[in-house]
Amino acid sequence: MSLSSIQSVSNVINGFDSVNLTNCDREPIHIPRAIQSHGILMVLSDPDLSIAQVSENATEILGIATADLLDRPLANFVESDRIESIHSCLNQNFEHINPLPLAIATADGKTNSFNGIVHRAPSGEIILELEPVDFNVESDFFQFYRLIKDTLAKMQTTQSLTELCDLVVREMHKVTGSDDLSL
């Protein structure tokens, strides 16, 4: 049996097509209708950024009942310069602005720090994803993402394995500063 036949059978058995660099953006990760428990998901109205929908765990994380968040401007919870940043993000290239550092006021008067990702859903709604910042962690996903996002884009445009390998070596040199990239 050939490799492609094995993959076809495996895909039928598993009920999905192979995920690769050309189709991973269409992987239906939204189907479970759940978010990571440590983050908050908000749907904001345009243009005033009022909170139209919010994940149920916002109450646990912020100490504010979801009913007290809904239909209220995000500006009631976030500093005005951050609201301006969100508007800028919506008017420019998301990749160069996201994630946004956001401090959100909680019910007890404290603030929680978040990395915010803002984007438009295909249907046009403004989505704000909030992930708490852990100051005890030296490096997080967003720092890593910023470091490699341009490299990933370049990798997707290479035309040959040799070109890909050369690019990886150059980019590894940029990241590590090391000239010794031998195996």
N, C-alpha and C positions, 0 to 999 in steps of 0.2 A: 504494500500500500504506500502511495506517495505521501510526502509531507502535506501537500495541499489537500489531499483526500482526508488525512487524519484531522487537519484543522477544520475542514468542512463538517466532518462528523462531530467533532468536539463542539463546534459552534451550534449545531442542531441540538445536541444533547444539553448543552448549557443554556440554550435559548437566546443567544446573543451573538452578534458579529464581533470579530476581533477589533479591539481598540488599538489604534496606532496614532502616530503623530498627525495624520491627516484627518482623522475623524474623532479624536478624543473630545473636541469641543462640543460634539453632538451627543455624547454619552448621557443617557437620561438619569443623571444623579438626582434630579429633582423629584423623581417618582415617589420616594418614601415619604414625602411631605413632612420632613423633619429637618431640624438644624442641629448643629453641634450644641450640646447642652451648655457650654461655657460662653457661647456667643449670643448676640441679640440680632434679630432681623427686623428691619422697619421698612415699611412702604410709605413714601412721602408724597404729598400732593405737590403739583407743579402750579404755580411758581413759588408759593409761599412756604413750602417745606413743612406743612402741617403733617402730623403723624396720622396716616390713614389706617395703617395696620401695624401691629407689633407682635412679635412672638410672645407666647405665654410666659416664657422664663424671664422676661424683663422684670416682672414683679420680684422674683427671687434675687436677681442680680442688682437691680437698682433700688429695690425697696419701695417702688412706686407701682400701685395697681395699674393694670393695663387700661382700665376705664379712665384713670386719671392722666394717661398719656395720649389716648386717642383724641383726635380732632384738636390737639393743642400744637402750637408752632414748636418746631424743634428748637427755635431760638430761646424758648423758655428754659431749656436744659443745657444749652451749649453756648459758648461765648460767640459774640457777633462776628469776630474775625474768622472763626471756623465756619460759620454760615456762609460768609463770603467765599471761603475756600471751596465749600461744597458747590456753590453756584459756578465758580471758576472751573471746577472739575467737570461739571455738566456741559460747560461751553467749550472745553478743550479736550485734548487727548488724555483719557483716563489713565493710561499707563505711566505717564510722566508725573502725575500728581498723587495717585493712590499709592500707598495708604495714607490717610490723613490722621494725624494725631488729634484725638478728641478727648476732652474732659467733660463728663456728664455729671450734673448735680444729682445727688441721690435724695431720698426723702429725709434723711437725717442731717442734711446740710453738707455732707462730705462730697468729694468728687471721685469718680472712678475714671481711670485713664484707659482709653481704648485706641486701637488702630481701626480706623474706619475705611471701608471700601465702598465707594459710591459708584453706581452705574445705572443705566436705563435697562429695564427688561425689554425683551423684543416687543412686548405689547405697549411700551411707552412709560410705564410706571417708574418712578425713581426708587431704587433699592439702596438702602444703607445697611451694610453688614458691619457689626461691631464685634471686635474680639478684644477681650481684656488684655492689657499690657502687663506682663509679669516682669517687674524690674529686677528680679533675681536671676533672670535668664539673660546670659550675655548676648546671645544671638537668637533671633526668632525667625519665623518663616518669612516675614516681610523684609527683613534685612537680607536674607538669603535670596528672596525673589528679586529685589532690586539689583542685587549683585549679578544675577544670571539671566535676567529677562532679555536683555539685548543679545546675549550669546545664544539663547534658545531661538530667537527670531532669525539670527544668522544661520544657525544650524539647519533650519527648515528650508533655507534657500540654496543650500549647497547642491551641486550637480553630480558629484561623484564621491566615492568613498575616500579617495585621496584628498579631495578638497575638504571634506568633513574632518578627517584626521588632522590635517594641517590647521584648520580652524580651532579644533579642540586644544591642540598643543599651544597655539598662540593665546587663546583665552585662559588656559590653565596658568600660563606664564604671567598673565596680567593679574589673576586672582592670587596666586601664591608668591609671585616675585622670584620664583626659583627658576634657574636655568637647567637644573637637573630634573628632567621629566622622563627619565628612562625607567623602564619597567624592571 
